[in-house]
Amino acid sequence: MSTTADASSGSSPGLRVCVDLNLCQAYAQCCYAAPRSFRIEGHEALIYDPAPAAQDRADIERARVACPVQAIRVEDPERGA
């Protein structure tokens, strides 16, 4: 999983992912769509990368759309989303 750029480095923030874990029901559709960024550990513990690499954007968007409870939010300052 990727790491975020240090805020003090002056670089602009990149892609951000936030999952509402109160909504998440561990259907794991995100894990199939973006396995580098999402995984299930144990019975229902979702582990995700909050700052994935830009090259994973398409997979992250597929994961967002595939989530049956719409628990995934994606923000990208570079795209104004």
N, C-alpha and C positions, 0 to 999 in steps of 0.2 A: 504494500500500500504506500501511497505517496505521502510526502510531508509537505507542510505549508511553508511558504517563504516567510522569513522573519519580517515582521511589520516595520522594524527599524531599518531594514535594508533599502527602503524607498521604492521597492517594486510594488506594482499594483496587485491587489488581491485577485486570485483567479477563481475558478469554478468552486462553488460551495454547495454541499449537499447537507440537508437536514431531514431527519426522519422523525416524525411524531411517534414516539414509542408507545404512547397511550392509544393511538389508532392502530398501530401495526398488529396484525394477527398472525404473523409468522407463516404466511402462505408461501414465502420464499420465491415469488416470481421475480423479484429483483436479483436474487442470487443466480437465476438462470440467465437473465438478461445482461447482467454486469458482474460476472464472478470475480473479477479483480477488485471490485469495490464493495461488494456485499457478500456476507456469509452468515450462516446460522451455526451457532455453537450450542451444544446441549440440546434441550428439547425445543426451546423457543427464543433463545437469546440472539438477536440480530446484532452483528458487528458490521460497521460500515466505515468507509473512509470519508470524513467530512470535507476533505480537500483533494479530490482526485485529480489526476493529470488531465490536461486539456485534451489529450489524444483519446481519453475514455469518454468524451462527451456523448457520442452517439449511443454507447452502451448505457450510460447513465440516463439519458432521455428515454431509451427503451424501458429501463427499469421503472422510471417514474410513471410512464404510461401503463405499464403492465401491473402496477400495484392495484389490487382490487379495492382497497380502502383509501386510496389516494393519500398515503401517509408520507410520501417523498416529495420534498420541495427542493428545487434546483435554482441556484442564483448564479449569474455570471455577469459581473460588472462590465466586462468587455463587450457583451452583447446587449446590455441594458435589460437583462431579465432578472 
